[in-house]
C-alpha cells in the first residue's frame, strides 16, 4: 500500500511539474493576470500570501527572475540587503512580467511587502548564523559584560561573589564557569538568555524559580541553551517561516528571533510541568514532544507566537 501511494505521489508530482507551465498560461489568458498577481490579489495577507509568492518565484523558469533571486540571496548571505533593493526587485519583476502599474497600482506595494518578508527572513537566518558561529571568549570584554548582565537580570538581589564561582549553578549552568556551556550555540545562547532576562524579567525569573522546584526542577541555563538550538534549527530549515511572515511586514530584526526564543522557552517550561518528569533523564522525551507540538502549530498558515506570558503558581 505504501509503495502504491509512493508511486502515485511521484507520478502526480511529475505530471504537476510538466503541466504547471500550461496551467499558468491558461490562467493568464483567462484572467489576464500573472501568477504573482493572482496570489497577491487572491490570498490573505501574511504567510499565505508570502509563501505563495515565494513558491512562485522559486519555481519560475524565467532566467531573468532566477538571476534576480540569486542576486538578492547573495545580499542576504552577506547581510547587506537594504529596503532599496526590495524596490529594485519589485520593479524588475514588474518589467519582466509586463505588468501595467498604472492599472495595477496596489500590486507593487503588496509584492514589496511579500518580498520584504521573504528576503528579510533569509537575511535574518544569515545574521543568526553569524552570531551562533561567534564563540564565547572570556578575554572579550563585551562577552564578559553580557554574562554578568545575565546574572544581574536574573538575580538582582544577590551579588555575584566572583567571575568563576559555584553561584552560576544556581541559574542552571553546569559548573563554576559558564563559558564551557556556550560551546554548542556560541554567543547566540548567551544573547537569547540575556534578552529573555532583560526584556521579560518577570517571566524569566518566574521560569527560573519553577526550574528550581524540588521535584520537577531542571537546569535553567542549560535548558535555555537547548531551546536556542531548537529555535535556531526551526529558523534555518524554514519551519519558522509561517510565524515570521505573520509577525511583521518589515525586515525582521535579530530581536524578532529573540522573541521567538522567549516564547519557546516559556512554553517549554509549561509543558515540562504538565509532563511531571521523574528527573532530567526525561528531558529528551519532553523536548522531542515539545518540538513536535511547535512544528504542528507552525503548519497553521495563521500561526503567530506572541509573548503574552501568563504566570502560574510555582
C-alpha positions as YAML, in Angstrom:
chain: A
units: angstrom
residues:
- id: 1
  name: UNK
  ca: [0.00, 0.00, 0.00]
- id: 2
  name: UNK
  ca: [2.81, 2.39, 0.92]
- id: 3
  name: UNK
  ca: [4.58, 1.56, -2.31]
- id: 4
  name: UNK
  ca: [1.43, 2.34, -4.31]
- id: 5
  name: UNK
  ca: [0.94, 5.65, -2.53]
- id: 6
  name: UNK
  ca: [4.58, 6.50, -3.10]
- id: 7
  name: UNK
  ca: [4.33, 5.73, -6.80]
- id: 8
  name: UNK
  ca: [1.15, 7.78, -7.04]
- id: 9
  name: UNK
  ca: [2.89, 10.71, -5.38]
- id: 10
  name: UNK
  ca: [5.83, 10.51, -7.81]
- id: 11
  name: UNK
  ca: [3.53, 10.31, -10.83]
- id: 12
  name: UNK
  ca: [1.37, 13.18, -9.56]
- id: 13
  name: UNK
  ca: [4.37, 15.43, -8.87]
- id: 14
  name: UNK
  ca: [5.84, 14.65, -12.28]
- id: 15
  name: UNK
  ca: [2.57, 15.47, -14.03]
- id: 16
  name: UNK
  ca: [2.21, 18.63, -11.96]
- id: 17
  name: UNK
  ca: [5.62, 19.99, -12.95]
- id: 18
  name: UNK
  ca: [5.02, 19.15, -16.59]
- id: 19
  name: UNK
  ca: [1.54, 20.70, -16.58]
- id: 20
  name: UNK
  ca: [2.35, 23.72, -14.40]
- id: 21
  name: UNK
  ca: [3.52, 25.99, -17.27]
- id: 22
  name: UNK
  ca: [0.42, 25.12, -19.31]
- id: 23
  name: UNK
  ca: [-1.91, 25.77, -16.38]
- id: 24
  name: UNK
  ca: [-0.22, 29.12, -15.71]
- id: 25
  name: UNK
  ca: [-0.55, 30.08, -19.39]
- id: 26
  name: UNK
  ca: [-4.26, 29.19, -19.48]
- id: 27
  name: UNK
  ca: [-4.97, 31.11, -16.26]
- id: 28
  name: UNK
  ca: [-3.10, 34.14, -17.50]
- id: 29
  name: UNK
  ca: [-5.05, 34.11, -20.74]
- id: 30
  name: UNK
  ca: [-8.39, 33.74, -18.99]
- id: 31
  name: UNK
  ca: [-7.80, 36.08, -16.04]
- id: 32
  name: UNK
  ca: [-5.30, 38.44, -17.69]
- id: 33
  name: UNK
  ca: [-3.28, 38.22, -14.51]
- id: 34
  name: UNK
  ca: [0.08, 36.53, -13.97]
- id: 35
  name: UNK
  ca: [0.52, 34.03, -11.15]
- id: 36
  name: UNK
  ca: [2.06, 36.63, -8.82]
- id: 37
  name: UNK
  ca: [-0.90, 38.94, -9.34]
- id: 38
  name: UNK
  ca: [-3.39, 36.17, -8.66]
- id: 39
  name: UNK
  ca: [-1.56, 35.37, -5.42]
- id: 40
  name: UNK
  ca: [-1.26, 38.99, -4.29]
- id: 41
  name: UNK
  ca: [-4.91, 39.73, -5.04]
- id: 42
  name: UNK
  ca: [-6.39, 36.40, -4.00]
- id: 43
  name: UNK
  ca: [-4.53, 35.29, -0.88]
- id: 44
  name: UNK
  ca: [-4.99, 36.68, 2.61]
- id: 45
  name: UNK
  ca: [-2.10, 38.89, 3.71]
- id: 46
  name: UNK
  ca: [0.61, 37.33, 5.82]
- id: 47
  name: UNK
  ca: [2.11, 33.87, 5.50]
- id: 48
  name: UNK
  ca: [-0.46, 32.58, 3.00]
- id: 49
  name: UNK
  ca: [0.30, 35.32, 0.51]
- id: 50
  name: UNK
  ca: [4.03, 35.47, 1.14]
- id: 51
  name: UNK
  ca: [4.53, 31.70, 0.89]
- id: 52
  name: UNK
  ca: [2.61, 31.74, -2.37]
- id: 53
  name: UNK
  ca: [4.82, 34.47, -3.80]
- id: 54
  name: UNK
  ca: [7.96, 32.70, -2.60]
- id: 55
  name: UNK
  ca: [6.87, 29.41, -4.18]
- id: 56
  name: UNK
  ca: [6.05, 31.13, -7.46]
- id: 57
  name: UNK
  ca: [9.40, 32.90, -7.68]
- id: 58
  name: UNK
  ca: [11.43, 29.86, -6.65]
- id: 59
  name: UNK
  ca: [9.80, 27.77, -9.37]
- id: 60
  name: UNK
  ca: [9.88, 30.39, -12.08]
- id: 61
  name: UNK
  ca: [11.59, 29.24, -15.28]
- id: 62
  name: UNK
  ca: [12.31, 32.80, -16.43]
- id: 63
  name: UNK
  ca: [16.12, 33.30, -16.48]
- id: 64
  name: UNK
  ca: [15.89, 36.99, -15.54]
- id: 65
  name: UNK
  ca: [13.82, 36.22, -12.45]
- id: 66
  name: UNK
  ca: [16.22, 33.46, -11.42]
- id: 67
  name: UNK
  ca: [19.10, 35.90, -11.84]
- id: 68
  name: UNK
  ca: [17.29, 38.44, -9.65]
- id: 69
  name: UNK
  ca: [16.64, 35.82, -6.96]
- id: 70
  name: UNK
  ca: [20.27, 34.73, -6.96]
- id: 71
  name: UNK
  ca: [21.45, 38.33, -6.60]
- id: 72
  name: UNK
  ca: [19.08, 39.01, -3.68]
- id: 73
  name: UNK
  ca: [20.04, 35.74, -1.97]
- id: 74
  name: UNK
  ca: [23.70, 36.73, -2.19]
- id: 75
  name: UNK
  ca: [22.92, 40.03, -0.50]
- id: 76
  name: UNK
  ca: [21.07, 38.15, 2.24]
- id: 77
  name: UNK
  ca: [24.01, 35.83, 2.89]
- id: 78
  name: UNK
  ca: [26.30, 38.87, 3.10]
- id: 79
  name: UNK
  ca: [23.79, 40.60, 5.42]
- id: 80
  name: UNK
  ca: [23.87, 43.66, 3.15]
- id: 81
  name: UNK
  ca: [20.27, 43.62, 1.93]
- id: 82
  name: UNK
  ca: [18.61, 47.04, 2.20]
- id: 83
  name: UNK
  ca: [14.97, 48.11, 1.63]
- id: 84
  name: UNK
  ca: [16.03, 49.94, -1.55]
- id: 85
  name: UNK
  ca: [17.00, 46.60, -3.10]
- id: 86
  name: UNK
  ca: [13.48, 45.29, -2.49]
- id: 87
  name: UNK
  ca: [12.13, 48.11, -4.66]
- id: 88
  name: UNK
  ca: [14.68, 47.15, -7.31]
- id: 89
  name: UNK
  ca: [13.46, 43.55, -7.23]
- id: 90
  name: UNK
  ca: [9.78, 44.61, -7.37]
- id: 91
  name: UNK
  ca: [10.23, 46.79, -10.44]
- id: 92
  name: UNK
  ca: [12.48, 44.22, -12.09]
- id: 93
  name: UNK
  ca: [9.73, 41.62, -11.70]
- id: 94
  name: UNK
  ca: [7.06, 44.08, -12.89]
- id: 95
  name: UNK
  ca: [9.12, 44.79, -16.02]
- id: 96
  name: UNK
  ca: [9.81, 41.11, -16.72]
- id: 97
  name: UNK
  ca: [6.14, 40.19, -16.25]
- id: 98
  name: UNK
  ca: [4.94, 43.13, -18.33]
- id: 99
  name: UNK
  ca: [2.57, 44.40, -15.63]
- id: 100
  name: UNK
  ca: [0.98, 47.81, -16.14]
- id: 101
  name: UNK
  ca: [1.48, 49.59, -12.81]
- id: 102
  name: UNK
  ca: [-0.97, 52.35, -13.75]
- id: 103
  name: UNK
  ca: [-3.73, 49.76, -13.93]
- id: 104
  name: UNK
  ca: [-2.45, 47.58, -11.06]
- id: 105
  name: UNK
  ca: [-1.43, 50.32, -8.64]
- id: 106
  name: UNK
  ca: [-1.53, 48.31, -5.41]
- id: 107
  name: UNK
  ca: [0.30, 45.30, -6.84]
- id: 108
  name: UNK
  ca: [3.78, 46.78, -6.36]
- id: 109
  name: UNK
  ca: [3.12, 47.60, -2.69]
- id: 110
  name: UNK
  ca: [1.68, 44.16, -2.00]
- id: 111
  name: UNK
  ca: [4.51, 42.38, -3.80]
- id: 112
  name: UNK
  ca: [7.02, 44.59, -1.97]
- id: 113
  name: UNK
  ca: [5.63, 43.50, 1.41]
- id: 114
  name: UNK
  ca: [5.94, 39.84, 0.42]
- id: 115
  name: UNK
  ca: [9.49, 40.21, -0.88]
- id: 116
  name: UNK
  ca: [10.47, 42.11, 2.27]
- id: 117
  name: UNK
  ca: [9.31, 39.15, 4.35]
- id: 118
  name: UNK
  ca: [10.89, 36.53, 2.08]
- id: 119
  name: UNK
  ca: [14.34, 38.06, 1.87]
- id: 120
  name: UNK
  ca: [14.13, 39.59, 5.32]
- id: 121
  name: UNK
  ca: [13.72, 36.06, 6.68]
- id: 122
  name: UNK
  ca: [16.67, 34.81, 4.66]
- id: 123
  name: UNK
  ca: [18.84, 37.67, 5.87]
- id: 124
  name: UNK
  ca: [17.74, 37.08, 9.46]
- id: 125
  name: UNK
  ca: [18.82, 33.43, 9.10]
- id: 126
  name: UNK
  ca: [22.26, 34.57, 7.97]
- id: 127
  name: UNK
  ca: [22.53, 37.09, 10.83]
- id: 128
  name: UNK
  ca: [21.60, 34.49, 13.44]
- id: 129
  name: UNK
  ca: [24.10, 32.04, 11.97]
- id: 130
  name: UNK
  ca: [26.82, 34.70, 12.27]
- id: 131
  name: UNK
  ca: [26.03, 35.19, 15.97]
- id: 132
  name: UNK
  ca: [25.98, 31.43, 16.56]
- id: 133
  name: UNK
  ca: [29.39, 30.99, 14.98]
- id: 134
  name: UNK
  ca: [30.98, 33.51, 17.35]
- id: 135
  name: UNK
  ca: [32.34, 31.51, 20.26]
- id: 136
  name: UNK
  ca: [32.20, 32.86, 23.79]
- id: 137
  name: UNK
  ca: [35.58, 34.26, 24.76]
- id: 138
  name: UNK
  ca: [36.37, 35.17, 28.35]
- id: 139
  name: UNK
  ca: [39.02, 37.62, 27.15]
- id: 140
  name: UNK
  ca: [36.38, 39.54, 25.19]
- id: 141
  name: UNK
  ca: [35.13, 42.32, 27.45]
- id: 142
  name: UNK
  ca: [31.80, 42.57, 25.61]
- id: 143
  name: UNK
  ca: [31.13, 38.87, 26.14]
- id: 144
  name: UNK
  ca: [32.00, 39.08, 29.81]
- id: 145
  name: UNK
  ca: [29.77, 42.10, 30.32]
- id: 146
  name: UNK
  ca: [26.82, 40.28, 28.78]
- id: 147
  name: UNK
  ca: [27.38, 37.30, 31.04]
- id: 148
  name: UNK
  ca: [27.48, 39.48, 34.15]
- id: 149
  name: UNK
  ca: [24.36, 41.32, 32.97]
- id: 150
  name: UNK
  ca: [22.61, 37.96, 32.74]
- id: 151
  name: UNK
  ca: [23.34, 37.29, 36.39]
- id: 152
  name: UNK
  ca: [22.21, 40.79, 37.44]
- id: 153
  name: UNK
  ca: [18.97, 40.46, 35.46]
- id: 154
  name: UNK
  ca: [18.09, 37.05, 36.91]
- id: 155
  name: UNK
  ca: [19.45, 37.55, 40.45]
- id: 156
  name: UNK
  ca: [19.16, 41.32, 41.11]
- id: 157
  name: UNK
  ca: [19.22, 40.91, 44.89]
- id: 158
  name: UNK
  ca: [22.18, 38.52, 45.02]
- id: 159
  name: UNK
  ca: [25.66, 39.90, 44.22]
- id: 160
  name: UNK
  ca: [27.99, 37.64, 42.26]
- id: 161
  name: UNK
  ca: [30.93, 36.79, 44.51]
- id: 162
  name: UNK
  ca: [33.41, 36.15, 41.70]
- id: 163
  name: UNK
  ca: [33.60, 35.57, 37.95]
- id: 164
  name: UNK
  ca: [34.31, 31.86, 38.49]
- id: 165
  name: UNK
  ca: [32.07, 30.57, 41.24]
- id: 166
  name: UNK
  ca: [29.60, 27.83, 42.11]
- id: 167
  name: UNK
  ca: [26.91, 30.52, 42.16]
- id: 168
  name: UNK
  ca: [26.47, 30.05, 38.41]
- id: 169
  name: UNK
  ca: [24.90, 26.68, 39.13]
- id: 170
  name: UNK
  ca: [22.03, 28.48, 40.87]
- id: 171
  name: UNK
  ca: [20.81, 29.75, 37.48]
- id: 172
  name: UNK
  ca: [21.40, 26.43, 35.81]
- id: 173
  name: UNK
  ca: [24.95, 26.32, 34.46]
- id: 174
  name: UNK
  ca: [26.84, 23.04, 34.84]
- id: 175
  name: UNK
  ca: [29.99, 24.25, 36.57]
- id: 176
  name: UNK
  ca: [31.82, 27.20, 38.05]
- id: 177
  name: UNK
  ca: [32.47, 28.84, 34.66]
- id: 178
  name: UNK
  ca: [29.53, 29.26, 32.21]
- id: 179
  name: UNK
  ca: [31.93, 29.72, 29.29]
- id: 180
  name: UNK
  ca: [32.09, 25.97, 28.65]
- id: 181
  name: UNK
  ca: [28.31, 25.66, 28.35]
- id: 182
  name: UNK
  ca: [28.14, 28.04, 25.37]
- id: 183
  name: UNK
  ca: [30.27, 25.86, 23.07]
- id: 184
  name: UNK
  ca: [27.37, 24.38, 21.10]
- id: 185
  name: UNK
  ca: [25.42, 27.57, 20.34]
- id: 186
  name: UNK
  ca: [28.17, 30.12, 20.73]
- id: 187
  name: UNK
  ca: [27.24, 33.67, 21.65]
- id: 188
  name: UNK
  ca: [23.67, 33.09, 20.47]
- id: 189
  name: UNK
  ca: [22.91, 31.00, 23.56]
- id: 190
  name: UNK
  ca: [24.00, 33.83, 25.84]
- id: 191
  name: UNK
  ca: [22.21, 36.54, 23.88]
- id: 192
  name: UNK
  ca: [18.95, 34.58, 23.93]
- id: 193
  name: UNK
  ca: [19.11, 34.11, 27.69]
- id: 194
  name: UNK
  ca: [20.07, 37.74, 28.25]
- id: 195
  name: UNK
  ca: [17.25, 39.04, 26.06]
- id: 196
  name: UNK
  ca: [14.72, 36.92, 27.94]
- id: 197
  name: UNK
  ca: [16.04, 38.08, 31.30]
- id: 198
  name: UNK
  ca: [16.18, 41.78, 30.39]
- id: 199
  name: UNK
  ca: [13.10, 42.20, 28.18]
- id: 200
  name: UNK
  ca: [10.79, 39.92, 30.15]
- id: 201
  name: UNK
  ca: [12.33, 39.96, 33.63]
- id: 202
  name: UNK
  ca: [9.19, 38.88, 35.49]
- id: 203
  name: UNK
  ca: [8.60, 35.93, 33.14]
- id: 204
  name: UNK
  ca: [12.28, 34.94, 33.11]
- id: 205
  name: UNK
  ca: [12.56, 34.95, 36.92]
- id: 206
  name: UNK
  ca: [9.29, 33.06, 37.11]
- id: 207
  name: UNK
  ca: [10.67, 30.32, 34.85]
- id: 208
  name: UNK
  ca: [13.94, 30.32, 36.82]
- id: 209
  name: UNK
  ca: [12.01, 29.84, 40.07]
- id: 210
  name: UNK
  ca: [9.99, 26.99, 38.56]
- id: 211
  name: UNK
  ca: [13.19, 25.36, 37.33]
- id: 212
  name: UNK
  ca: [14.34, 25.18, 40.95]
- id: 213
  name: UNK
  ca: [11.33, 23.12, 42.05]
- id: 214
  name: UNK
  ca: [12.50, 20.26, 44.33]
- id: 215
  name: UNK
  ca: [10.65, 17.63, 42.32]
- id: 216
  name: UNK
  ca: [10.24, 18.97, 38.79]
- id: 217
  name: UNK
  ca: [13.29, 21.18, 38.59]
- id: 218
  name: UNK
  ca: [15.79, 21.44, 35.73]
- id: 219
  name: UNK
  ca: [18.92, 23.39, 34.82]
- id: 220
  name: UNK
  ca: [17.56, 26.75, 33.67]
- id: 221
  name: UNK
  ca: [20.56, 27.93, 31.64]
- id: 222
  name: UNK
  ca: [21.33, 24.54, 30.08]
- id: 223
  name: UNK
  ca: [17.72, 24.02, 29.04]
- id: 224
  name: UNK
  ca: [17.68, 27.60, 27.74]
- id: 225
  name: UNK
  ca: [20.66, 26.85, 25.50]
- id: 226
  name: UNK
  ca: [18.90, 23.70, 24.29]
- id: 227
  name: UNK
  ca: [15.90, 25.85, 23.38]
- id: 228
  name: UNK
  ca: [18.29, 28.11, 21.46]
- id: 229
  name: UNK
  ca: [19.38, 25.05, 19.48]
- id: 230
  name: UNK
  ca: [15.74, 24.24, 18.68]
- id: 231
  name: UNK
  ca: [14.84, 27.82, 17.71]
- id: 232
  name: UNK
  ca: [17.93, 28.07, 15.53]
- id: 233
  name: UNK
  ca: [17.12, 24.93, 13.55]
- id: 234
  name: UNK
  ca: [13.46, 25.88, 13.17]
- id: 235
  name: UNK
  ca: [14.68, 29.13, 11.64]
- id: 236
  name: UNK
  ca: [17.34, 27.60, 9.41]
- id: 237
  name: UNK
  ca: [15.24, 24.78, 7.96]
- id: 238
  name: UNK
  ca: [12.31, 27.08, 7.25]
- id: 239
  name: UNK
  ca: [9.83, 25.62, 9.73]
- id: 240
  name: UNK
  ca: [9.52, 29.01, 11.45]
- id: 241
  name: UNK
  ca: [8.62, 30.93, 8.27]
- id: 242
  name: UNK
  ca: [4.90, 30.99, 9.00]
- id: 243
  name: UNK
  ca: [5.45, 32.72, 12.33]
- id: 244
  name: UNK
  ca: [7.86, 35.32, 10.98]
- id: 245
  name: UNK
  ca: [5.79, 36.02, 7.87]
- id: 246
  name: UNK
  ca: [2.76, 36.70, 10.08]
- id: 247
  name: UNK
  ca: [4.71, 38.67, 12.67]
- id: 248
  name: UNK
  ca: [5.80, 41.69, 10.64]
- id: 249
  name: UNK
  ca: [5.61, 43.41, 7.25]
- id: 250
  name: UNK
  ca: [9.09, 44.83, 7.70]
- id: 251
  name: UNK
  ca: [12.57, 43.34, 7.75]
- id: 252
  name: UNK
  ca: [12.69, 41.09, 10.83]
- id: 253
  name: UNK
  ca: [15.47, 42.19, 13.15]
- id: 254
  name: UNK
  ca: [17.52, 39.97, 15.45]
- id: 255
  name: UNK
  ca: [15.18, 40.85, 18.32]
- id: 256
  name: UNK
  ca: [12.40, 39.08, 16.38]
- id: 257
  name: UNK
  ca: [14.35, 35.83, 16.74]
- id: 258
  name: UNK
  ca: [14.96, 36.56, 20.43]
- id: 259
  name: UNK
  ca: [11.21, 37.00, 20.95]
- id: 260
  name: UNK
  ca: [10.58, 33.70, 19.14]
- id: 261
  name: UNK
  ca: [13.06, 32.09, 21.54]
- id: 262
  name: UNK
  ca: [11.38, 33.62, 24.60]
- id: 263
  name: UNK
  ca: [8.03, 32.21, 23.55]
- id: 264
  name: UNK
  ca: [9.55, 28.75, 23.08]
- id: 265
  name: UNK
  ca: [11.36, 28.77, 26.43]
- id: 266
  name: UNK
  ca: [8.32, 29.91, 28.40]
- id: 267
  name: UNK
  ca: [6.04, 27.42, 26.63]
- id: 268
  name: UNK
  ca: [8.53, 24.58, 27.14]
- id: 269
  name: UNK
  ca: [8.50, 25.28, 30.87]
- id: 270
  name: UNK
  ca: [4.72, 24.91, 30.89]
- id: 271
  name: UNK
  ca: [4.90, 21.55, 29.12]
- id: 272
  name: UNK
  ca: [7.67, 20.35, 31.41]
- id: 273
  name: UNK
  ca: [5.48, 20.95, 34.45]
- id: 274
  name: UNK
  ca: [2.49, 19.31, 32.79]
- id: 275
  name: UNK
  ca: [4.53, 16.21, 31.97]
- id: 276
  name: UNK
  ca: [5.73, 15.87, 35.59]
- id: 277
  name: UNK
  ca: [9.02, 14.17, 34.61]
- id: 278
  name: UNK
  ca: [10.71, 11.88, 37.10]
- id: 279
  name: UNK
  ca: [14.09, 13.57, 36.58]
- id: 280
  name: UNK
  ca: [16.30, 15.30, 33.98]
- id: 281
  name: UNK
  ca: [16.80, 11.97, 32.20]
- id: 282
  name: UNK
  ca: [13.39, 12.57, 30.66]
- id: 283
  name: UNK
  ca: [14.49, 15.84, 29.09]
- id: 284
  name: UNK
  ca: [14.97, 14.38, 25.60]
- id: 285
  name: UNK
  ca: [11.48, 12.87, 25.63]
- id: 286
  name: UNK
  ca: [9.82, 16.10, 26.72]
- id: 287
  name: UNK
  ca: [11.93, 18.16, 24.34]
- id: 288
  name: UNK
  ca: [11.03, 15.97, 21.36]
- id: 289
  name: UNK
  ca: [7.35, 16.15, 22.27]
- id: 290
  name: UNK
  ca: [7.59, 19.93, 22.59]
- id: 291
  name: UNK
  ca: [9.34, 20.31, 19.23]
- id: 292
  name: UNK
  ca: [6.69, 18.16, 17.56]
- id: 293
  name: UNK
  ca: [3.96, 20.36, 19.05]
- id: 294
  name: UNK
  ca: [5.69, 23.53, 17.87]
- id: 295
  name: UNK
  ca: [6.13, 22.20, 14.33]
- id: 296
  name: UNK
  ca: [2.47, 21.19, 14.25]
- id: 297
  name: UNK
  ca: [1.40, 24.70, 15.30]
- id: 298
  name: UNK
  ca: [3.68, 26.21, 12.67]
- id: 299
  name: UNK
  ca: [1.81, 24.33, 9.94]
- id: 300
  name: UNK
  ca: [-1.17, 26.58, 10.60]
- id: 301
  name: UNK
  ca: [-0.90, 29.39, 7.99]
- id: 302
  name: UNK
  ca: [-2.05, 31.89, 10.61]
- id: 303
  name: UNK
  ca: [0.44, 30.84, 13.30]
- id: 304
  name: UNK
  ca: [1.98, 33.73, 15.22]
- id: 305
  name: UNK
  ca: [3.70, 33.20, 18.56]
- id: 306
  name: UNK
  ca: [3.13, 36.24, 20.77]
- id: 307
  name: UNK
  ca: [4.97, 36.77, 24.05]
- id: 308
  name: UNK
  ca: [1.86, 37.32, 26.17]
- id: 309
  name: UNK
  ca: [3.06, 35.43, 29.21]
- id: 310
  name: UNK
  ca: [0.61, 34.29, 31.89]
- id: 311
  name: UNK
  ca: [2.41, 33.43, 35.12]
- id: 312
  name: UNK
  ca: [1.15, 30.43, 37.05]
- id: 313
  name: UNK
  ca: [1.97, 29.22, 40.53]
- id: 314
  name: UNK
  ca: [5.47, 27.90, 41.07]
...
